[in-house]
Amino acid sequence: IEALQRTAEIANRVSEYIKKIGFNEIRKKMPELAGSSDEEKQTAIAEQGFKNLLEIVNKCLVDFPEETLEILGLMTYKTLDEMKDENTALFPLIYDLFQDPAVIRFLSSFLK
């Protein structure tokens, strides 16, 4: 039951977080494609997708670091204070999280 409740809490917090960082607005940014060949369009879309991803990462890590830590804490069963603790090894936590195929599919869906 606790796992179900935590899942619901994560979903609610992520929904709020996505709105706060302007995720959907960033994701909608598209390059100018008029007059381009199919290959040029594909290249431009891929480049814009990468730029959008970098903008989202910047929002998460620079503009909203506390909120990002809170979300990561929920996903790793750590409190915000534990996530802020300088002794908490964030890289292994984040690395393990990104080894989950479901997490990668979720994040990859934003590049499309």
A tleap script that builds the chain and sets N, CA, C and O, in Angstrom:
source leaprc.protein.ff14SB
mol = sequence {
  NILE GLU ALA LEU GLN ARG THR ALA GLU ILE
  ALA ASN ARG VAL SER GLU TYR ILE LYS LYS
  ILE GLY PHE ASN GLU ILE ARG LYS LYS MET
  PRO GLU LEU ALA GLY SER SER ASP GLU GLU
  LYS GLN THR ALA ILE ALA GLU GLN GLY PHE
  LYS ASN LEU LEU GLU ILE VAL ASN LYS CYS
  LEU VAL ASP PHE PRO GLU GLU THR LEU GLU
  ILE LEU GLY LEU MET THR TYR LYS THR LEU
  ASP GLU MET LYS ASP GLU ASN THR ALA LEU
  PHE PRO LEU ILE TYR ASP LEU PHE GLN ASP
  PRO ALA VAL ILE ARG PHE LEU SER SER PHE
  LEU CLYS
}
set mol.1.N position { 0.828 -1.200 0.000 }
set mol.1.CA position { 0.000 0.000 0.000 }
set mol.1.C position { 0.866 1.254 0.000 }
set mol.1.O position { 0.555 2.235 -0.675 }
set mol.2.N position { 1.962 1.212 0.768 }
set mol.2.CA position { 2.843 2.382 0.816 }
set mol.2.C position { 3.414 2.696 -0.565 }
set mol.2.O position { 3.523 3.864 -0.940 }
set mol.3.N position { 3.776 1.668 -1.318 }
set mol.3.CA position { 4.328 1.882 -2.661 }
set mol.3.C position { 3.290 2.534 -3.575 }
set mol.3.O position { 3.632 3.399 -4.381 }
set mol.4.N position { 2.043 2.132 -3.455 }
set mol.4.CA position { 0.982 2.738 -4.261 }
set mol.4.C position { 0.790 4.205 -3.892 }
set mol.4.O position { 0.636 5.064 -4.760 }
set mol.5.N position { 0.801 4.473 -2.597 }
set mol.5.CA position { 0.638 5.851 -2.145 }
set mol.5.C position { 1.810 6.720 -2.602 }
set mol.5.O position { 1.619 7.868 -3.005 }
set mol.6.N position { 3.020 6.166 -2.537 }
set mol.6.CA position { 4.202 6.912 -2.973 }
set mol.6.C position { 4.129 7.163 -4.483 }
set mol.6.O position { 4.482 8.245 -4.950 }
set mol.7.N position { 3.678 6.180 -5.230 }
set mol.7.CA position { 3.536 6.345 -6.680 }
set mol.7.C position { 2.571 7.482 -7.004 }
set mol.7.O position { 2.836 8.301 -7.884 }
set mol.8.N position { 1.462 7.524 -6.293 }
set mol.8.CA position { 0.497 8.604 -6.498 }
set mol.8.C position { 1.110 9.949 -6.124 }
set mol.8.O position { 0.910 10.940 -6.826 }
set mol.9.N position { 1.850 9.987 -5.029 }
set mol.9.CA position { 2.496 11.231 -4.613 }
set mol.9.C position { 3.519 11.684 -5.653 }
set mol.9.O position { 3.594 12.868 -5.981 }
set mol.10.N position { 4.305 10.742 -6.170 }
set mol.10.CA position { 5.288 11.085 -7.209 }
set mol.10.C position { 4.582 11.644 -8.434 }
set mol.10.O position { 4.993 12.666 -8.984 }
set mol.11.N position { 3.526 10.975 -8.857 }
set mol.11.CA position { 2.789 11.432 -10.046 }
set mol.11.C position { 2.262 12.852 -9.847 }
set mol.11.O position { 2.359 13.680 -10.752 }
set mol.12.N position { 1.708 13.136 -8.679 }
set mol.12.CA position { 1.187 14.475 -8.397 }
set mol.12.C position { 2.294 15.521 -8.370 }
set mol.12.O position { 2.151 16.606 -8.935 }
set mol.13.N position { 3.395 15.185 -7.710 }
set mol.13.CA position { 4.514 16.135 -7.618 }
set mol.13.C position { 5.153 16.376 -8.977 }
set mol.13.O position { 5.506 17.508 -9.306 }
set mol.14.N position { 5.305 15.312 -9.771 }
set mol.14.CA position { 5.894 15.467 -11.097 }
set mol.14.C position { 4.996 16.336 -11.972 }
set mol.14.O position { 5.492 17.161 -12.739 }
set mol.15.N position { 3.694 16.160 -11.864 }
set mol.15.CA position { 2.757 16.976 -12.624 }
set mol.15.C position { 2.932 18.454 -12.283 }
set mol.15.O position { 2.974 19.297 -13.178 }
set mol.16.N position { 3.033 18.768 -10.999 }
set mol.16.CA position { 3.244 20.144 -10.555 }
set mol.16.C position { 4.611 20.661 -11.029 }
set mol.16.O position { 4.735 21.802 -11.473 }
set mol.17.N position { 5.610 19.819 -10.930 }
set mol.17.CA position { 6.984 20.149 -11.297 }
set mol.17.C position { 7.082 20.478 -12.783 }
set mol.17.O position { 7.719 21.459 -13.165 }
set mol.18.N position { 6.452 19.660 -13.615 }
set mol.18.CA position { 6.467 19.871 -15.065 }
set mol.18.C position { 5.874 21.230 -15.407 }
set mol.18.O position { 6.392 21.939 -16.270 }
set mol.19.N position { 4.798 21.590 -14.739 }
set mol.19.CA position { 4.182 22.898 -14.976 }
set mol.19.C position { 5.108 24.024 -14.517 }
set mol.19.O position { 5.263 25.036 -15.201 }
set mol.20.N position { 5.718 23.829 -13.355 }
set mol.20.CA position { 6.559 24.874 -12.770 }
set mol.20.C position { 7.768 25.186 -13.638 }
set mol.20.O position { 8.120 26.354 -13.800 }
set mol.21.N position { 8.412 24.166 -14.200 }
set mol.21.CA position { 9.609 24.413 -15.004 }
set mol.21.C position { 9.278 24.788 -16.450 }
set mol.21.O position { 10.168 25.148 -17.220 }
set mol.22.N position { 8.008 24.703 -16.812 }
set mol.22.CA position { 7.612 25.053 -18.172 }
set mol.22.C position { 7.984 23.985 -19.181 }
set mol.22.O position { 8.258 24.278 -20.345 }
set mol.23.N position { 7.989 22.757 -18.727 }
set mol.23.CA position { 8.414 21.620 -19.534 }
set mol.23.C position { 7.686 21.536 -20.870 }
set mol.23.O position { 8.321 21.403 -21.916 }
set mol.24.N position { 6.379 21.610 -20.842 }
set mol.24.CA position { 5.607 21.456 -22.080 }
set mol.24.C position { 5.885 22.586 -23.071 }
set mol.24.O position { 5.906 22.357 -24.280 }
set mol.25.N position { 6.096 23.795 -22.570 }
set mol.25.CA position { 6.398 24.912 -23.458 }
set mol.25.C position { 7.763 24.716 -24.114 }
set mol.25.O position { 7.933 24.996 -25.301 }
set mol.26.N position { 8.727 24.239 -23.343 }
set mol.26.CA position { 10.062 23.987 -23.896 }
set mol.26.C position { 9.980 22.883 -24.951 }
set mol.26.O position { 10.558 22.996 -26.032 }
set mol.27.N position { 9.271 21.844 -24.626 }
set mol.27.CA position { 9.156 20.688 -25.516 }
set mol.27.C position { 8.515 21.047 -26.857 }
set mol.27.O position { 8.806 20.413 -27.872 }
set mol.28.N position { 7.658 22.043 -26.866 }
set mol.28.CA position { 6.952 22.442 -28.088 }
set mol.28.C position { 7.827 23.240 -29.051 }
set mol.28.O position { 7.443 23.432 -30.205 }
set mol.29.N position { 8.986 23.704 -28.608 }
set mol.29.CA position { 9.847 24.504 -29.474 }
set mol.29.C position { 10.314 23.651 -30.652 }
set mol.29.O position { 10.892 22.576 -30.482 }
set mol.30.N position { 10.047 24.162 -31.838 }
set mol.30.CA position { 10.413 23.454 -33.065 }
set mol.30.C position { 11.186 24.404 -33.977 }
set mol.30.O position { 10.979 25.617 -33.939 }
set mol.31.N position { 12.070 23.849 -34.789 }
set mol.31.CA position { 12.817 24.691 -35.722 }
set mol.31.C position { 11.962 25.084 -36.929 }
set mol.31.O position { 10.920 24.482 -37.187 }
set mol.32.N position { 12.409 26.083 -37.649 }
set mol.32.CA position { 11.749 26.481 -38.892 }
set mol.32.C position { 12.069 25.419 -39.941 }
set mol.32.O position { 13.237 25.130 -40.201 }
set mol.33.N position { 11.034 24.841 -40.538 }
set mol.33.CA position { 11.236 23.735 -41.477 }
set mol.33.C position { 10.834 24.061 -42.908 }
set mol.33.O position { 11.070 23.250 -43.803 }
set mol.34.N position { 10.243 25.207 -43.146 }
set mol.34.CA position { 9.762 25.553 -44.485 }
set mol.34.C position { 10.919 25.559 -45.480 }
set mol.34.O position { 11.975 26.142 -45.230 }
set mol.35.N position { 10.696 24.897 -46.614 }
set mol.35.CA position { 11.690 24.880 -47.672 }
set mol.35.C position { 12.852 23.941 -47.448 }
set mol.35.O position { 13.799 23.940 -48.234 }
set mol.36.N position { 12.808 23.145 -46.403 }
set mol.36.CA position { 13.898 22.221 -46.110 }
set mol.36.C position { 13.629 20.857 -46.730 }
set mol.36.O position { 12.480 20.458 -46.923 }
set mol.37.N position { 14.710 20.152 -47.038 }
set mol.37.CA position { 14.574 18.783 -47.527 }
set mol.37.C position { 14.213 17.882 -46.347 }
set mol.37.O position { 14.306 18.304 -45.195 }
set mol.38.N position { 13.806 16.660 -46.626 }
set mol.38.CA position { 13.458 15.722 -45.549 }
set mol.38.C position { 14.647 15.489 -44.622 }
set mol.38.O position { 14.491 15.429 -43.402 }
set mol.39.N position { 15.829 15.358 -45.205 }
set mol.39.CA position { 17.031 15.135 -44.397 }
set mol.39.C position { 17.331 16.343 -43.514 }
set mol.39.O position { 17.673 16.197 -42.341 }
set mol.40.N position { 17.199 17.537 -44.089 }
set mol.40.CA position { 17.424 18.764 -43.318 }
set mol.40.C position { 16.395 18.902 -42.199 }
set mol.40.O position { 16.724 19.351 -41.101 }
set mol.41.N position { 15.154 18.519 -42.477 }
set mol.41.CA position { 14.104 18.562 -41.459 }
set mol.41.C position { 14.432 17.620 -40.311 }
set mol.41.O position { 14.310 17.991 -39.143 }
set mol.42.N position { 14.848 16.408 -40.638 }
set mol.42.CA position { 15.194 15.435 -39.598 }
set mol.42.C position { 16.350 15.940 -38.751 }
set mol.42.O position { 16.329 15.819 -37.526 }
set mol.43.N position { 17.359 16.507 -39.402 }
set mol.43.CA position { 18.513 17.038 -38.676 }
set mol.43.C position { 18.094 18.204 -37.784 }
set mol.43.O position { 18.500 18.276 -36.624 }
set mol.44.N position { 17.292 19.107 -38.314 }
set mol.44.CA position { 16.843 20.273 -37.542 }
set mol.44.C position { 15.993 19.859 -36.348 }
set mol.44.O position { 16.126 20.425 -35.263 }
set mol.45.N position { 15.122 18.877 -36.544 }
set mol.45.CA position { 14.275 18.396 -35.452 }
set mol.45.C position { 15.126 17.737 -34.368 }
set mol.45.O position { 14.898 17.957 -33.179 }
set mol.46.N position { 16.108 16.928 -34.781 }
set mol.46.CA position { 16.995 16.275 -33.803 }
set mol.46.C position { 17.800 17.309 -33.022 }
set mol.46.O position { 17.946 17.200 -31.805 }
set mol.47.N position { 18.320 18.307 -33.723 }
set mol.47.CA position { 19.094 19.366 -33.053 }
set mol.47.C position { 18.223 20.146 -32.082 }
set mol.47.O position { 18.657 20.456 -30.972 }
set mol.48.N position { 16.999 20.466 -32.488 }
set mol.48.CA position { 16.094 21.195 -31.598 }
set mol.48.C position { 15.725 20.344 -30.396 }
set mol.48.O position { 15.629 20.856 -29.281 }
set mol.49.N position { 15.517 19.045 -30.609 }
set mol.49.CA position { 15.217 18.146 -29.499 }
set mol.49.C position { 16.335 18.152 -28.476 }
set mol.49.O position { 16.074 18.161 -27.273 }
set mol.50.N position { 17.583 18.146 -28.941 }
set mol.50.CA position { 18.725 18.191 -28.037 }
set mol.50.C position { 18.782 19.523 -27.298 }
set mol.50.O position { 19.033 19.553 -26.093 }
set mol.51.N position { 18.546 20.640 -28.021 }
set mol.51.CA position { 18.519 21.956 -27.371 }
set mol.51.C position { 17.426 22.014 -26.307 }
set mol.51.O position { 17.632 22.552 -25.220 }
set mol.52.N position { 16.261 21.455 -26.634 }
set mol.52.CA position { 15.156 21.439 -25.675 }
set mol.52.C position { 15.534 20.630 -24.435 }
set mol.52.O position { 15.253 21.039 -23.308 }
set mol.53.N position { 16.177 19.470 -24.655 }
set mol.53.CA position { 16.602 18.643 -23.530 }
set mol.53.C position { 17.582 19.401 -22.644 }
set mol.53.O position { 17.460 19.365 -21.419 }
set mol.54.N position { 18.547 20.082 -23.242 }
set mol.54.CA position { 19.511 20.861 -22.453 }
set mol.54.C position { 18.820 21.982 -21.672 }
set mol.54.O position { 19.186 22.265 -20.531 }
set mol.55.N position { 17.834 22.609 -22.283 }
set mol.55.CA position { 17.098 23.664 -21.583 }
set mol.55.C position { 16.336 23.080 -20.385 }
set mol.55.O position { 16.294 23.686 -19.314 }
set mol.56.N position { 15.742 21.912 -20.575 }
set mol.56.CA position { 15.018 21.260 -19.486 }
set mol.56.C position { 15.984 20.872 -18.367 }
set mol.56.O position { 15.692 21.084 -17.190 }
set mol.57.N position { 17.128 20.306 -18.733 }
set mol.57.CA position { 18.132 19.925 -17.724 }
set mol.57.C position { 18.587 21.160 -16.961 }
set mol.57.O position { 18.727 21.113 -15.739 }
set mol.58.N position { 18.820 22.266 -17.664 }
set mol.58.CA position { 19.226 23.507 -17.015 }
set mol.58.C position { 18.154 23.994 -16.041 }
set mol.58.O position { 18.462 24.409 -14.924 }
set mol.59.N position { 16.893 23.939 -16.472 }
set mol.59.CA position { 15.792 24.336 -15.580 }
set mol.59.C position { 15.793 23.470 -14.326 }
set mol.59.O position { 15.653 23.975 -13.213 }
set mol.60.N position { 15.953 22.163 -14.514 }
set mol.60.CA position { 15.900 21.224 -13.386 }
set mol.60.C position { 17.062 21.421 -12.412 }
set mol.60.O position { 16.862 21.455 -11.198 }
set mol.61.N position { 18.271 21.549 -12.949 }
set mol.61.CA position { 19.458 21.553 -12.100 }
set mol.61.C position { 19.905 22.936 -11.642 }
set mol.61.O position { 20.526 23.068 -10.588 }
set mol.62.N position { 19.595 23.963 -12.422 }
set mol.62.CA position { 20.053 25.303 -12.073 }
set mol.62.C position { 18.919 26.156 -11.508 }
set mol.62.O position { 19.065 26.777 -10.455 }
set mol.63.N position { 17.788 26.179 -12.215 }
set mol.63.CA position { 16.701 27.058 -11.807 }
set mol.63.C position { 15.840 26.483 -10.683 }
set mol.63.O position { 15.327 27.231 -9.850 }
set mol.64.N position { 15.681 25.161 -10.655 }
set mol.64.CA position { 14.813 24.530 -9.660 }
set mol.64.C position { 15.493 23.325 -8.994 }
set mol.64.O position { 14.942 22.224 -9.008 }
set mol.65.N position { 16.690 23.525 -8.410 }
set mol.65.CA position { 17.408 22.387 -7.843 }
set mol.65.C position { 16.707 21.749 -6.636 }
set mol.65.O position { 16.731 20.528 -6.482 }
set mol.66.N position { 16.093 22.557 -5.797 }
set mol.66.CA position { 15.436 21.995 -4.618 }
set mol.66.C position { 14.250 21.116 -5.017 }
set mol.66.O position { 14.053 20.037 -4.459 }
set mol.67.N position { 13.476 21.581 -5.970 }
set mol.67.CA position { 12.333 20.807 -6.445 }
set mol.67.C position { 12.803 19.508 -7.107 }
set mol.67.O position { 12.174 18.459 -6.964 }
set mol.68.N position { 13.925 19.600 -7.836 }
set mol.68.CA position { 14.494 18.418 -8.483 }
set mol.68.C position { 14.944 17.412 -7.436 }
set mol.68.O position { 14.694 16.215 -7.574 }
set mol.69.N position { 15.605 17.891 -6.390 }
set mol.69.CA position { 16.031 16.990 -5.312 }
set mol.69.C position { 14.828 16.341 -4.630 }
set mol.69.O position { 14.868 15.167 -4.264 }
set mol.70.N position { 13.779 17.107 -4.469 }
set mol.70.CA position { 12.581 16.566 -3.835 }
set mol.70.C position { 11.998 15.411 -4.663 }
set mol.70.O position { 11.639 14.370 -4.113 }
set mol.71.N position { 11.907 15.601 -5.978 }
set mol.71.CA position { 11.385 14.548 -6.856 }
set mol.71.C position { 12.302 13.329 -6.820 }
set mol.71.O position { 11.833 12.198 -6.696 }
set mol.72.N position { 13.614 13.562 -6.929 }
set mol.72.CA position { 14.557 12.439 -6.877 }
set mol.72.C position { 14.475 11.719 -5.535 }
set mol.72.O position { 14.578 10.494 -5.470 }
set mol.73.N position { 14.289 12.486 -4.474 }
set mol.73.CA position { 14.140 11.890 -3.149 }
set mol.73.C position { 12.922 10.994 -3.062 }
set mol.73.O position { 12.990 9.900 -2.502 }
set mol.74.N position { 11.823 11.444 -3.606 }
set mol.74.CA position { 10.610 10.615 -3.607 }
set mol.74.C position { 10.845 9.317 -4.372 }
set mol.74.O position { 10.373 8.254 -3.968 }
set mol.75.N position { 11.576 9.412 -5.474 }
set mol.75.CA position { 11.801 8.236 -6.310 }
set mol.75.C position { 12.802 7.267 -5.697 }
set mol.75.O position { 12.834 6.090 -6.056 }
set mol.76.N position { 13.616 7.761 -4.777 }
set mol.76.CA position { 14.643 6.914 -4.150 }
set mol.76.C position { 14.403 6.693 -2.653 }
set mol.76.O position { 15.275 6.195 -1.942 }
set mol.77.N position { 13.220 7.067 -2.192 }
set mol.77.CA position { 12.825 6.882 -0.792 }
set mol.77.C position { 13.734 7.636 0.183 }
set mol.77.O position { 14.076 7.128 1.251 }
set mol.78.N position { 14.117 8.848 -0.203 }
set mol.78.CA position { 14.911 9.693 0.682 }
set mol.78.C position { 14.165 11.000 0.907 }
set mol.78.O position { 13.433 11.471 0.036 }
set mol.79.N position { 14.359 11.573 2.079 }
set mol.79.CA position { 13.735 12.857 2.382 }
set mol.79.C position { 14.519 13.973 1.690 }
set mol.79.O position { 15.648 13.771 1.243 }
set mol.80.N position { 13.908 15.141 1.611 }
set mol.80.CA position { 14.596 16.287 1.023 }
set mol.80.C position { 15.853 16.612 1.820 }
set mol.80.O position { 16.889 16.932 1.238 }
set mol.81.N position { 15.770 16.534 3.138 }
set mol.81.CA position { 16.957 16.792 3.961 }
set mol.81.C position { 18.067 15.793 3.662 }
set mol.81.O position { 19.238 16.167 3.610 }
set mol.82.N position { 17.714 14.530 3.466 }
set mol.82.CA position { 18.723 13.526 3.120 }
set mol.82.C position { 19.334 13.821 1.756 }
set mol.82.O position { 20.533 13.638 1.550 }
set mol.83.N position { 18.501 14.279 0.828 }
set mol.83.CA position { 19.005 14.594 -0.506 }
set mol.83.C position { 19.922 15.813 -0.467 }
set mol.83.O position { 20.862 15.906 -1.257 }
set mol.84.N position { 19.657 16.745 0.442 }
set mol.84.CA position { 20.479 17.952 0.553 }
set mol.84.C position { 21.772 17.697 1.324 }
set mol.84.O position { 22.721 18.473 1.216 }
set mol.85.N position { 21.814 16.634 2.085 }
set mol.85.CA position { 22.987 16.318 2.902 }
set mol.85.C position { 24.198 16.143 1.988 }
set mol.85.O position { 24.160 15.381 1.022 }
set mol.86.N position { 25.269 16.861 2.311 }
set mol.86.CA position { 26.464 16.794 1.459 }
set mol.86.C position { 27.085 15.403 1.425 }
set mol.86.O position { 27.876 15.105 0.529 }
set mol.87.N position { 26.744 14.554 2.380 }
set mol.87.CA position { 27.277 13.195 2.403 }
set mol.87.C position { 26.463 12.223 1.542 }
set mol.87.O position { 26.873 11.081 1.332 }
set mol.88.N position { 25.314 12.678 1.049 }
set mol.88.CA position { 24.512 11.824 0.182 }
set mol.88.C position { 25.168 11.786 -1.186 }
set mol.88.O position { 25.382 12.820 -1.820 }
set mol.89.N position { 25.478 10.599 -1.622 }
set mol.89.CA position { 26.112 10.417 -2.933 }
set mol.89.C position { 25.015 10.453 -3.989 }
set mol.89.O position { 24.385 9.433 -4.272 }
set mol.90.N position { 24.790 11.622 -4.569 }
set mol.90.CA position { 23.709 11.784 -5.538 }
set mol.90.C position { 23.971 11.046 -6.845 }
set mol.90.O position { 23.046 10.492 -7.439 }
set mol.91.N position { 25.219 11.034 -7.295 }
set mol.91.CA position { 25.485 10.421 -8.590 }
set mol.91.C position { 25.073 8.949 -8.632 }
set mol.91.O position { 24.398 8.545 -9.579 }
set mol.92.N position { 25.452 8.132 -7.648 }
set mol.92.CA position { 25.005 6.728 -7.705 }
set mol.92.C position { 23.482 6.586 -7.668 }
set mol.92.O position { 22.927 5.704 -8.323 }
set mol.93.N position { 22.808 7.446 -6.909 }
set mol.93.CA position { 21.344 7.397 -6.872 }
set mol.93.C position { 20.748 7.707 -8.236 }
set mol.93.O position { 19.859 7.004 -8.716 }
set mol.94.N position { 21.249 8.764 -8.850 }
set mol.94.CA position { 20.741 9.169 -10.157 }
set mol.94.C position { 21.113 8.131 -11.213 }
set mol.94.O position { 20.304 7.801 -12.080 }
set mol.95.N position { 22.336 7.621 -11.137 }
set mol.95.CA position { 22.779 6.597 -12.092 }
set mol.95.C position { 21.869 5.371 -12.031 }
set mol.95.O position { 21.418 4.874 -13.063 }
set mol.96.N position { 21.605 4.890 -10.826 }
set mol.96.CA position { 20.726 3.727 -10.670 }
set mol.96.C position { 19.325 4.003 -11.211 }
set mol.96.O position { 18.713 3.140 -11.839 }
set mol.97.N position { 18.833 5.195 -10.964 }
set mol.97.CA position { 17.510 5.575 -11.441 }
set mol.97.C position { 17.457 5.519 -12.971 }
set mol.97.O position { 16.481 5.043 -13.551 }
set mol.98.N position { 18.519 6.011 -13.616 }
set mol.98.CA position { 18.543 6.044 -15.073 }
set mol.98.C position { 18.903 4.700 -15.710 }
set mol.98.O position { 18.938 4.589 -16.935 }
set mol.99.N position { 19.164 3.705 -14.910 }
set mol.99.CA position { 19.370 2.352 -15.445 }
set mol.99.C position { 18.047 1.618 -15.618 }
set mol.99.O position { 17.993 0.556 -16.239 }
set mol.100.N position { 17.000 2.179 -15.076 }
set mol.100.CA position { 15.671 1.574 -15.176 }
set mol.100.C position { 15.101 1.850 -16.564 }
set mol.100.O position { 14.927 3.012 -16.931 }
set mol.101.N position { 14.804 0.802 -17.347 }
set mol.101.CA position { 14.271 1.010 -18.699 }
set mol.101.C position { 12.977 1.833 -18.722 }
set mol.101.O position { 12.749 2.582 -19.672 }
set mol.102.N position { 12.142 1.712 -17.714 }
set mol.102.CA position { 10.895 2.487 -17.675 }
set mol.102.C position { 11.188 3.978 -17.546 }
set mol.102.O position { 10.504 4.797 -18.160 }
set mol.103.N position { 12.188 4.335 -16.762 }
set mol.103.CA position { 12.570 5.742 -16.603 }
set mol.103.C position { 13.113 6.273 -17.929 }
set mol.103.O position { 12.779 7.385 -18.340 }
set mol.104.N position { 13.941 5.488 -18.587 }
set mol.104.CA position { 14.516 5.909 -19.867 }
set mol.104.C position { 13.423 6.078 -20.927 }
set mol.104.O position { 13.454 7.040 -21.694 }
set mol.105.N position { 12.467 5.160 -20.976 }
set mol.105.CA position { 11.351 5.292 -21.929 }
set mol.105.C position { 10.558 6.563 -21.653 }
set mol.105.O position { 10.174 7.279 -22.578 }
set mol.106.N position { 10.316 6.835 -20.380 }
set mol.106.CA position { 9.582 8.035 -19.992 }
set mol.106.C position { 10.317 9.284 -20.456 }
set mol.106.O position { 9.717 10.165 -21.071 }
set mol.107.N position { 11.598 9.364 -20.169 }
set mol.107.CA position { 12.371 10.547 -20.539 }
set mol.107.C position { 12.538 10.655 -22.060 }
set mol.107.O position { 12.493 11.752 -22.616 }
set mol.108.N position { 12.726 9.532 -22.713 }
set mol.108.CA position { 12.869 9.537 -24.173 }
set mol.108.C position { 11.620 10.026 -24.865 }
set mol.108.O position { 11.690 10.620 -25.941 }
set mol.109.N position { 10.485 9.780 -24.258 }
set mol.109.CA position { 9.222 10.208 -24.877 }
set mol.109.C position { 9.149 11.723 -25.022 }
set mol.109.O position { 8.402 12.229 -25.859 }
set mol.110.N position { 9.914 12.448 -24.220 }
set mol.110.CA position { 9.897 13.905 -24.292 }
set mol.110.C position { 10.728 14.454 -25.442 }
set mol.110.O position { 10.622 15.633 -25.779 }
set mol.111.N position { 11.551 13.611 -26.043 }
set mol.111.CA position { 12.376 14.050 -27.145 }
set mol.111.C position { 11.660 13.922 -28.486 }
set mol.111.O position { 12.165 14.376 -29.513 }
set mol.112.N position { 10.500 13.311 -28.472 }
set mol.112.CA position { 9.760 13.079 -29.724 }
set mol.112.C position { 8.816 14.218 -30.021 }
set mol.112.O position { 8.115 14.191 -31.032 }
savepdb mol mol.pdb
quit
